[in-house]
Amino acid sequence: MTSSGSVGRDPKRKTGHPGARRYPCSEGEIEIAAESAEQWHALAVCLGRPELAYEGSWQTARQSPADGPLAAVVASMFAEDTAERWRARLEAHDVPCAVVA
């Protein structure tokens, strides 16, 4: 998925789980759609938080609320840079994403 695509329809999407929702960035918003253990691991590495990719972490992430503590950790990382910069990083790690217009 590229920045021209859309991974969601709800303009304030915080549904799903921490790996599949929209996050505010320092400028703009990014929507991610990690839907596998491999994509969750790639997301963790991209965020500079490889410890989030422990054995069984994908199952934990999928079962976590979209606005719970795990999502807060991910949100804090996205808040550190712009949506466009995150898009480039996420795409380089093969994490499905889109900058929200």
WOQUINOR-V756930 format. One line per field, one symbol per residue. ss: DSSP state (h for helix, s for strand, l for the rest). psi: psi as a letter, one per 30 degrees, with the letter a starting at -180 (. if undefined). Layout:
# WOQUINOR-V756930
ss->???
psi->???
This chain:
# WOQUINOR-V756930
ss->llllllllllllllllsllslsssllslssssllllhhhhhhhhhhlllhhhhlllhhhhhhhlllllhhhhhhhhhhlllshhhhhhhhhhllllssssl
psi->klfflkglfkfhjhlclffilkkklfjalkklhjgleeeeeeeeeefghfffhlkfeeeeeffkkfgaeeeeeeeeeffflleeeeeeeeefghjklkkk.
